[in-house]
Amino acid sequence: MEANPSELTAAATFDAKRAILSKRDMFRPLAVQRTEGLAGALSSKKVRAETPLLVLDRNGAALSLLTSEMIFHHVAQGEWNGAPFLATF
């Protein structure tokens, strides 16, 4: 299936047969409790300009997750702009 990435949906790309499920989680999901604007995090030097980020877009609003955190946790979940989200890496 060849498609424009913006046309893909989670239902179209997720194959449940490939999921590895177990009773014990190998990695604890990253529970996003609070967020901070990227401009503020950059100016306060909490995040460096060269830091790799995983950027999500929902209706024109962006949420950036640190790639280093996602490499360890593999899953981030929380609430973003009043709606639940789940991101995997």
Helices and strands as residue ranges (DSSP letters): G 5-7, H 10-13, G 16-18, E 30-32, H 38-43, E 53-58, E 61-66, H 67-73, E 75-80, E 83-88
